[in-house]
Amino acid sequence: MFTFNYSEGATIFSAWGMWFIVFAALFLFNEFSRRSKTGAFISFIILPTVLSILWFTVLKEKTYTDWFHLAKVYSATAGCIGFWFIRHYKKKDKNTGEVLWRLSEKKVALIFPPLILAINIIEAVTRDFQVGSLGLMKDLFEGEIMMSGPWNYMNGIAGILNIITITGWFGIVIRKKTENDKSMDMLWPDMMWFWIVAYDIWNFAYTYNCLPGHAWYCGFALLLAPTLCAFTLGKGAWLQHRAHTLAIWCMFAQTFPHFQDQGKYQVMSTYNPKIYFIVSFLALVVNIAVFAYMIYKIVTTKRNPYLKELYTDLPRYQEIKSLGEPSIFDSETSSTKSNKQYSETYK
């Protein structure tokens, strides 16, 4: 699947060692940026400002300053800033200090997370279809050696299904402050573990298909770091973790572009058609399964997954929901009661 740059002195130990360093750094950065307002301000305001100055001055001849790379790093950072406002912004009465409203209680604000997620997926789907249509056979295209095939179309369809199965965004809530966690993470209870797994497999297939020289880091490590956090320390906030780790990786790759493009730590695809086919086929099958399950839940619950939460009866949903502040959009007494019972059980 991957081949290490042995001609530049790479070994299995150095390649895997650097992978673990990248993975650990992404995980730890996410912890720093999510735990406090100050950490987020440093990470997504001060750091990109300082780096931007460097990119256009002392690093101008070494880094990428074309619109594509700049759009990628700034859009990822903008997503983090948007999520930060959803988590923390609130309007107070000037005289009494009473909180009049919170941004997380505005439906128009809650459309932002699924919208930016869907746009990100659409961009990748478009790229997969484009590469598939070019008929490339280990040919250089826009700085990457690529190989076109049916895998591009399979994975493109998988990405479309991944967008369709984004559900329950009006159920997004803010994590309650506790003695152990004051992060106020942006929790998305209806974003279930199986959707996250389907996304990760699809996105890895995308990087393998369209960014074969970067898939080792920005496919493998960059996908696993936020997923691990979402299942452990920062439960329920996968999209926030994904945005944070993506932003810092884009900043790093923009500052040190040759890290993954040449030298000892460069890792390339083996360009084996069978592997391409298997990875994209797996992405398609898994996303079809998630889509089929969503249809099953729609039929049995008679819920609109784009206006309401769909998976409210699942234990994982109830666990995440119990971690969040009460939502003004909770309209069903039975769901609220179920969450309360779950919370009391797991105290």
ABEGO torsion letter per residue (X at the ends): XBBBBAAAGBBAAAAAAAAAAAAAAAAAAAAAAAABAAAAAAAAAAAAAAAAAAAABAAAAABBABAAAAAAAAAAAAAAAAAAAAAABBBBBAAAGBBABBAAABAAAAAAAAAAAAAAAAAAAAAAAAAAAAGBBGBBBGGBBBBBEAAAAAAAAAAAAAAAABBGAAABBBBBBBAABAAGBBBBAABBAAAAAAAAAAAAAAAAAABAAAAAAAAAAAAAAAAAAAABABBGAAAAAAAAAAAAAAAAAAABAAAAABEAABBBBAGBAAAAAAAAAAAAAAAAAAAAAAAAAAAAAGBBAAABBAAAABAAAAAAAAABBBBAABABAAAAAAAAAAAAAAX
